[in-house]
Amino acid sequence: MKTLYRTYRPQNFEEIVGQNHIKITLEHELENNRTAHAYIFCGPRGVGKTTIARIFAKSLNCENRKEGESNHCNKCHSCKNITSGSNIDVIEIDAASHTGVDNVRENIVSVSRVVPSQGKFKVFIIDEVHMLSISAFNALLKVLEEPPANVVFVLATTEVHKIPDTIISRTERFDFKRISINDVVKKLNYIVTKEKIKIDKSILESVARHSEGHMRDAESLLGQIVAIGGKNINQEDADLVIPRSDIEEVLKFIDLISNHDASHAIEQVNALLDEGVSIKRFLEEIIETLRKIMLLKLDKNIGSKLGLEMCEQIEIRVNELAQNFDINYVIKVIERLLQVDKESKGAFIIQLPLEIAIAELCIGTNSASVPSSNFRNLNKINSVSSKTVNMQANNNKNETIKEIVQETIAKTEEMVVDENFIAISKDEIHGKWNEFLSNIKAHNHSLSFILRACQPKNIENNQLCLAFKYKFHRDRVSEINIKEIIEKVLREVYGQIISIEAIVDEKLKVENNTQAEVKSGNTEEQNEEAVNDQLNTNELKSEEKNKGEYQGSDDDMLNSVLKTFGGKIVS
């Protein structure tokens, strides 16, 4: 069976795709008869290292090449033998399977001393040369230091850093680059034209993108598609071989994010999921495209050089999209989507982390009045929103994700601070702390007793640090529903969003103001909460007493219980 990458392997310098910096240098050396005795060809796989080495060997030994010329004739006896692999003066060695010093001595050192039998030069093409052992490199080094006049070495490698500097210093080094998408498409188009295959250009572009600049990979992929589709290839045939690429959908998604259109972006994600698109692969393509936009915003030359290579029409559209983005916002979107990529692995609703990110990114951008210092609070809100969505999704199977997220967006928008954001000071916290404790009772009566036993330590960027003596209290306040109540009342009292962080401080001195208050006006449930809370505190004191840590009176706990229940000691 005919293999495309072997059938259409370049046979001269003109047919080589890309690598112009290498072709031009070698051609000049051949024209001026100033070739070196050793070369290192390093670079990624499938970009032409071995191919150029063979073409170079042909030109060195061509019987019809004239003075001042670089290209071989490809018709003489020497050229044909090199093409067929039967020329005994061109020796190709796979270093991966001949790593030992004995192989180097037998196959290279000893053979190099024998004059060429057919052509002008003996050419050793050593592939994956970095696989040689240290002893083998030392044996090779001796030949490179004092090479015979009619011997040329071409060392090919994908990992040049593994080659000793002593070897590199005695060679001419050429660094091969990945081939551009446009160049790959041109070569693929040449192949299908020769083969009289009907195929859409978009499929060739898709093949080129997935080959990632490796020509051999692109030709191999095309060969697989041709094997399935024959002479008339459609998108369905290509999809069987090539992982689906939704570059159009990616550009549409990025456009929606740039316009802060959360609802349509969420609709698009769910529609793609219904079509069987991999969310992970979709995310990867979005991030790759956004990276290119980021680089373009920094410098157009850098963006073209280092960014994801695309076909001409897509490049134009990406450049247009870049105009809609601020560099800081691009970075924010990339960072958030990278976080989504990690969160999606454990999500029971696979698209939910992405939907939450869409809501956050679109709301955060629309609310231009929200200061950057308060984005930490917004992230905290979104964390709560995510859990709210999860709960709602479990409780109501008939409600669509879109409706849930839209409701979450509305709630989150209500919680975002306005342009009158003012940082709250520690003195202001203490000034209204009693009012805050009083208001807490309306929401959770027992919670007020816990908060009376805490101490507001400090506040930074409107995040209040509450210190508790006991871990039990810290854990209670850290519960998500309790935390929501506290932050809600803080906002009512202080007029700003204030988030809380609870810590344990064992050295904290708790004033004796936390006794359970049983009042006639309270409901039975409220009194029970107060008593239970007091008992928990007393239990902690008792434990500390046993450990020798609690310094209060021995009868504190008993007196507290008697006072709470109105009892007395009868014996």
C-alpha positions in Angstrom: 0.0 0.0 0.0 1.3 3.4 -0.9 2.3 5.6 2.0 1.8 9.3 1.3 4.7 10.6 3.5 7.1 8.2 1.8 5.8 8.8 -1.7 5.9 12.5 -1.5 9.2 12.8 0.5 11.2 15.7 -0.9 14.0 14.7 -3.3 15.7 18.1 -3.6 16.1 21.3 -1.8 13.3 23.0 -3.7 10.7 20.5 -2.5 11.5 21.0 1.2 8.8 22.8 3.0 10.0 25.5 5.4 13.5 25.4 7.0 14.7 28.1 4.6 17.5 29.2 6.9 19.0 25.8 6.7 18.5 25.2 3.0 20.1 28.5 2.0 23.2 27.9 4.1 23.7 24.3 2.8 23.2 25.4 -0.8 25.8 28.2 -0.4 28.3 25.7 1.1 27.8 23.3 -1.8 28.1 26.0 -4.4 31.4 27.2 -2.9 32.7 23.8 -2.0 33.0 24.8 1.6 31.1 22.1 3.3 32.0 21.1 6.9 33.0 17.6 8.0 30.3 17.3 10.7 26.8 18.7 11.2 24.2 18.5 14.0 20.5 18.7 12.8 18.4 19.3 15.9 14.7 20.0 16.3 11.2 18.4 16.7 10.2 15.1 15.0 8.9 15.1 11.5 10.2 18.4 10.3 12.8 17.2 7.7 16.1 16.5 9.5 16.7 13.1 7.9 15.3 14.2 4.6 17.6 17.2 4.3 20.5 14.9 5.4 19.8 12.6 2.5 19.4 15.4 0.0 22.7 16.9 1.2 24.4 13.5 0.8 23.0 13.3 -2.8 24.4 16.7 -3.7 27.8 15.8 -2.2 28.1 12.6 -4.3 26.1 13.6 -7.5 28.1 12.7 -10.6 26.5 15.4 -12.7 26.6 18.4 -10.3 28.7 21.1 -11.7 30.9 23.8 -10.0 28.9 26.6 -8.5 25.7 24.4 -8.3 24.0 23.0 -5.2 21.3 20.7 -6.5 21.9 17.2 -7.6 20.6 15.7 -10.8 18.6 12.9 -9.2 19.2 10.9 -12.3 22.8 9.6 -12.0 23.7 6.2 -10.6 24.8 7.7 -7.3 21.6 9.7 -6.8 19.3 6.8 -7.6 21.2 4.4 -5.2 20.9 7.0 -2.4 17.2 7.4 -3.1 16.7 3.6 -3.0 18.9 3.2 0.1 21.4 0.9 -1.6 24.4 3.3 -1.8 27.1 1.8 0.4 28.8 5.2 0.8 25.8 6.7 2.6 25.4 4.9 5.9 22.3 5.5 8.0 22.6 4.4 11.7 19.9 4.4 14.3 21.7 5.3 17.5 18.7 4.2 19.6 19.5 0.6 18.7 23.3 1.0 18.5 24.1 2.8 21.7 27.3 0.9 22.7 30.9 1.8 22.1 31.5 -1.4 20.1 28.8 -0.4 17.6 30.5 3.0 17.1 33.9 1.4 16.6 32.7 -1.2 14.1 30.1 0.7 12.2 31.6 4.2 12.2 35.3 4.4 13.3 36.5 1.5 11.2 34.3 2.1 8.2 35.3 5.8 8.1 38.9 4.8 7.4 37.9 3.1 4.2 37.8 5.3 1.1 34.5 5.7 -0.7 33.8 2.9 -3.2 31.3 4.8 -5.5 31.0 8.5 -4.7 33.2 11.3 -3.6 32.3 11.2 0.1 31.3 8.7 2.8 28.3 10.2 4.6 27.3 9.0 8.0 23.7 9.9 9.0 23.3 9.0 12.7 19.6 9.4 13.8 18.7 10.0 17.5 22.4 10.5 18.2 21.6 11.6 21.8 20.9 7.9 22.6 24.6 7.0 22.4 26.4 6.1 25.6 29.2 8.2 27.1 31.8 5.7 25.9 30.3 5.7 22.4 30.4 9.5 22.3 34.1 9.4 23.3 34.9 7.0 20.5 33.0 9.2 18.0 34.8 12.3 19.3 38.1 10.9 18.2 36.9 10.7 14.6 35.4 14.1 14.7 38.7 15.6 16.0 40.7 14.1 13.2 38.3 13.3 10.4 39.3 11.8 7.1 39.0 14.3 4.2 36.4 12.3 2.4 34.0 11.7 5.4 31.0 13.8 6.4 28.9 13.2 9.6 25.3 14.3 9.9 24.1 13.9 13.5 20.3 14.1 13.9 18.6 14.5 17.3 15.4 15.7 19.0 17.2 16.3 22.3 20.3 18.3 21.6 20.8 19.0 25.3 21.8 15.4 25.9 24.8 15.6 23.5 28.2 16.4 25.1 29.5 19.9 24.4 32.7 18.4 23.1 30.8 16.9 20.2 28.7 20.0 19.6 31.8 22.2 19.5 33.2 20.2 16.5 30.1 20.4 14.4 28.0 23.0 12.5 24.7 23.2 14.3 21.3 23.7 12.5 18.1 24.2 14.6 15.0 23.0 12.7 11.7 24.6 13.5 8.1 23.4 13.3 6.5 24.1 10.0 3.8 26.8 9.7 0.2 25.8 9.2 0.1 27.6 5.9 3.1 25.7 4.6 1.7 22.4 5.7 -1.6 23.2 4.0 0.2 24.0 0.8 2.1 20.7 0.8 -1.1 18.7 1.6 -2.9 20.5 -1.2 -0.1 19.6 -3.5 -0.5 15.9 -2.5 -4.3 15.7 -3.0 -4.0 17.5 -6.3 -1.5 14.9 -7.5 -3.6 12.1 -6.1 -6.8 13.7 -7.7 -8.6 13.7 -4.4 -11.6 16.0 -3.8 -11.4 17.4 -0.3 -12.4 20.7 1.3 -9.7 23.1 2.3 -11.0 23.4 5.8 -10.3 19.7 6.4 -6.7 20.2 5.2 -6.4 23.2 7.6 -7.8 21.0 10.4 -5.2 18.3 9.6 -2.5 21.0 9.6 -3.5 22.3 13.0 -3.6 18.9 14.6 -0.2 18.0 13.2 1.2 21.0 15.3 3.9 21.8 12.7 5.1 18.2 12.1 4.9 17.5 8.4 5.2 13.7 8.7 2.3 13.7 11.2 0.2 15.8 8.8 0.9 13.5 5.9 0.2 10.4 8.0 -3.2 11.8 9.2 -4.1 12.7 5.6 -3.2 9.1 4.6 -5.6 7.7 7.2 -8.4 10.0 5.9 -7.8 8.9 2.3 -7.9 5.3 3.3 -11.4 5.9 4.7 -12.9 8.4 2.2 -11.1 7.4 -1.0 -11.2 10.0 -3.8 -14.1 12.0 -2.4 -13.6 13.0 1.3 -16.2 14.8 3.4 -16.2 16.1 6.9 -17.7 12.9 8.3 -14.8 10.9 7.0 -12.3 13.4 8.5 -14.0 13.3 11.9 -13.4 9.6 12.2 -9.6 10.2 12.2 -9.1 13.8 13.4 -10.3 14.9 16.9 -13.0 17.4 16.3 -11.8 21.0 16.2 -14.4 23.6 16.8 -12.4 26.7 16.0 -15.5 28.5 14.8 -17.3 27.8 18.1 -14.2 28.8 20.0 -14.2 32.2 18.3 -17.9 32.6 18.9 -17.5 31.8 22.6 -14.6 34.3 23.0 -16.7 37.0 21.2 -19.6 36.4 23.6 -17.3 36.7 26.6 -15.8 39.9 25.2 -19.4 41.3 24.9 -20.3 40.0 28.5 -23.2 37.9 27.1 -23.4 35.3 29.8 -26.7 33.7 28.8 -25.8 33.0 25.2 -22.4 31.7 26.2 -24.0 29.2 28.6 -26.5 28.2 25.9 -23.6 27.6 23.5 -21.7 25.4 26.0 -24.8 23.2 26.7 -25.5 22.9 22.9 -22.0 21.7 22.2 -22.2 19.2 25.1 -25.4 17.8 23.6 -23.6 17.4 20.3 -20.9 15.3 22.0 -18.1 17.9 22.1 -15.5 17.3 24.8 -15.6 20.2 27.3 -12.0 19.6 28.1 -10.9 19.9 24.5 -13.1 22.9 24.0 -11.5 24.6 27.0 -8.0 23.8 25.7 -8.8 25.4 22.3 -10.3 28.5 24.0 -7.2 28.9 26.2 -4.8 28.4 23.2 -6.7 31.1 21.3 -6.8 33.5 24.2 -3.1 33.0 24.7 -2.6 34.2 21.1 -4.8 37.2 21.8 -2.8 38.0 24.9 0.5 37.8 23.0 -1.0 40.0 20.2 -2.0 42.6 22.7 1.6 42.6 24.1 3.3 42.7 20.7 2.0 41.7 17.3 5.3 40.2 16.3 5.5 38.1 19.4 1.9 37.0 18.8 2.6 35.9 15.3 5.8 34.2 16.3 4.9 32.4 19.5 1.1 32.2 19.3 -1.0 29.3 18.0 -0.6 29.1 14.3 -3.9 29.4 12.3 -4.9 29.7 8.7 -5.2 33.1 7.1 -8.9 33.7 7.5 -8.9 32.6 11.2 -5.9 34.8 11.8 -7.8 37.8 10.6 -10.8 37.1 12.8 -8.5 36.5 15.9 -6.9 39.9 15.3 -10.4 41.5 15.1 -11.3 39.8 18.4 -8.1 41.1 20.0 -9.4 44.7 19.5 -12.3 44.0 21.9 -10.1 42.9 24.8 -8.1 44.7 27.4 -4.9 42.9 28.3 -5.8 42.7 32.0 -9.2 41.1 31.1 -7.6 38.6 28.8 -5.3 37.5 31.6 -8.2 37.3 34.0 -10.2 35.1 31.6 -7.2 32.8 30.9 -6.5 32.3 34.7 -10.2 31.6 35.4 -10.5 29.0 32.6 -7.3 27.3 33.8 -9.0 27.0 37.1 -12.1 25.6 35.5 -10.0 23.0 33.7 -9.0 21.6 37.1 -12.4 21.9 38.7 -14.2 20.1 35.8 -12.5 16.8 36.6 -14.5 16.2 39.8 -17.7 18.0 38.9 -20.9 15.9 38.9 -22.3 18.4 36.3 -19.4 18.5 33.9 -20.3 21.9 32.4 -21.2 23.6 35.7 -17.7 25.0 36.6 -17.5 26.6 33.1 -21.0 28.1 33.5 -20.1 29.6 36.9 -16.9 31.0 35.4 -18.9 32.6 32.5 -21.3 34.2 35.0 -18.4 35.5 37.1 -16.4 36.9 34.2 -19.4 38.6 32.6 -20.7 40.1 35.8 -17.3 41.1 37.0 -16.7 43.0 33.8 -20.2 44.6 33.5 -19.9 45.9 37.1 -17.3 48.5 36.2 -17.9 50.2 39.5 -16.6 47.2 41.5 -13.1 48.1 42.6 -10.3 45.6 41.9 -9.6 45.2 45.6 -13.0 43.8 46.2 -12.8 41.0 43.6 -11.8 38.6 46.4 -15.3 39.1 47.9 -16.8 38.5 44.4 -14.9 35.2 44.1 -16.2 34.2 47.5 -19.7 35.0 46.4 -19.3 32.9 43.3 -18.0 30.0 45.5 -21.3 30.2 47.4 -23.2 30.5 44.1 -21.6 27.3 42.9 -22.8 25.4 45.9 -26.2 27.0 45.6 -26.5 25.8 42.0 -25.4 22.3 43.0 -28.2 22.1 45.7 -30.8 23.5 43.3 -29.8 21.1 40.6 -30.2 18.1 43.0 -33.6 19.4 44.4 -35.2 20.2 41.1 -34.4 17.9 38.2 -36.9 19.5 35.9 -35.3 23.0 36.1 -32.7 23.7 33.4 -29.2 24.6 34.2 -29.7 27.8 32.3 -32.5 28.9 34.7 -30.4 28.0 37.7 -27.4 29.9 36.6 -29.5 33.0 35.6 -31.1 33.0 39.1 -27.6 32.7 40.6 -26.4 35.6 38.4 -29.3 37.7 39.7 -28.5 36.9 43.3 -24.8 37.6 42.8 -25.5 40.9 41.1 -27.4 42.0 44.2 -24.4 41.1 46.4 -21.9 43.1 44.4 -20.9 46.3 46.0 -21.6 49.7 44.4 -19.3 52.5 43.4 -19.5 53.9 47.0 -17.2 51.2 48.3 -15.4 52.4 51.4 -12.9 50.4 53.4 -14.1 49.7 57.0 -11.7 50.4 59.8 -11.2 48.4 63.0 -12.5 51.3 65.1 -15.7 51.4 63.1 -16.1 47.6 63.7 -15.8 48.1 67.4 -18.1 51.1 67.4 -21.1 49.2 66.1 -20.2 45.8 67.4 -23.0 45.7 70.1 -25.5 46.8 67.5 -24.3 43.9 65.3 -24.6 41.4 68.1 -28.1 42.7 68.9 -29.2 42.3 65.2 -27.8 38.8 64.9 -30.4 37.6 67.5 -33.2 38.2 65.0 -31.7 35.7 62.6 -30.2 33.1 65.0 -30.5 33.6 68.7 -27.8 31.1 69.8 -25.4 32.6 67.3 -25.3 35.8 69.3 -23.9 33.9 72.3 -21.1 32.4 70.2 -20.2 35.8 68.7 -20.1 37.4 72.2 -17.2 35.0 73.0 -15.2 36.1 70.0 -12.9 39.1 69.5 -12.7 41.0 66.2 -8.9 40.9 65.6 -8.4 43.0 62.4 -10.0 43.9 59.1 -8.2 44.2 55.8 -9.9 44.9 52.4 -13.2 44.5 54.3 -12.3 40.9 55.4 -12.9 40.7 59.1 -10.8 38.2 61.2 -12.8 36.8 64.2 -10.7 35.1 66.9 -12.3 32.3 69.1 -10.8 30.6 72.1 -12.5 27.2 71.2 -12.3 25.3 68.0 -16.0 24.3 68.4 -17.0 28.0 68.0 -14.7 28.5 65.1 -16.1 25.5 63.2 -19.7 26.6 63.9 -19.1 30.1 62.5 -17.3 28.6 59.5 -20.4 26.7 58.4 -21.7 28.1 55.1 -25.2 28.9 56.3 -24.0 30.6 59.5 -21.4 32.5 57.6 -24.0 33.8 55.2 -26.1 35.1 58.2 -23.1 36.9 59.8 -22.1 38.5 56.5 -25.6 39.6 55.8 -26.0 41.3 59.2 -22.6 42.9 58.8 -23.7 44.5 55.6 -26.9 45.7 57.2 -25.1 47.3 60.1 -22.0 48.7 58.4 -23.4 49.4 54.9 -20.6 47.5 53.0 -19.9 43.9 52.1 -17.7 42.4 54.8 -16.5 38.9 54.5 -15.3 37.0 57.6 -12.5 34.6 58.5 -12.6 32.6 61.7 -9.5 31.5 63.6 -8.6 29.9 66.9 -6.6 31.8 69.5 -6.1 29.7 72.7 -4.7 32.7 74.5 -7.9 34.7 74.1 -9.5 35.9 77.3 -13.3 35.4 77.2 -15.3 37.7 79.4 -18.0 36.1 81.6 -20.8 37.5 79.4 -21.8 34.3 77.6 -24.1 32.8 80.2 -27.2 31.4 78.6 -30.1 33.9 78.9 -33.5 32.2 79.5 -36.1 34.9 79.2 -39.9 34.6 79.5 -40.3 36.4 76.1 -38.2 33.8 74.3 -39.7 30.8 72.6 -39.0 27.4 73.9 -36.8 26.7 70.9 -34.7 29.9 71.5 -34.2 29.0 75.1 -33.2 25.5 74.2 -30.6 26.8 71.7 -29.2 29.1 74.3 -28.9 26.3 76.9 -27.3 23.9 74.4 -24.8 26.5 73.4 -23.9 27.2 77.0 -23.5 23.5 77.8 -21.2 23.2 74.8 -19.1 26.0 76.2 -19.1 24.5 79.6 -18.1 21.1 78.3 -15.0 22.7 76.6 -14.1 24.4 79.9 -14.4 21.0 81.7 -12.1 19.4 79.2 -9.5 22.2 79.7 -9.9 21.8 83.4 -9.0 18.1 83.2 -5.9 19.1 81.1 -4.9 21.7 83.7 -5.5 24.5 81.2 -8.6 26.2 82.6 -8.0 28.5 85.5 -11.5 29.3 86.5 -13.4 28.2 89.7 -14.0 24.5 90.2 -17.7 25.2 90.6 -18.1 27.4 87.4 -19.7 24.7 85.4 -22.1 23.5 88.1 -23.1 27.1 89.0 -23.7 27.8 85.4 -26.1 24.9 84.9 -27.9 25.6 88.1 -28.4 29.2 87.1 -29.6 28.2 83.6 -32.2 25.7 84.8 -33.1 27.5 88.0 -32.2 24.4 90.1 -30.6 23.8 93.5 -28.4 21.2 95.2 -30.6 18.9 97.3 -27.9 16.5 98.6 
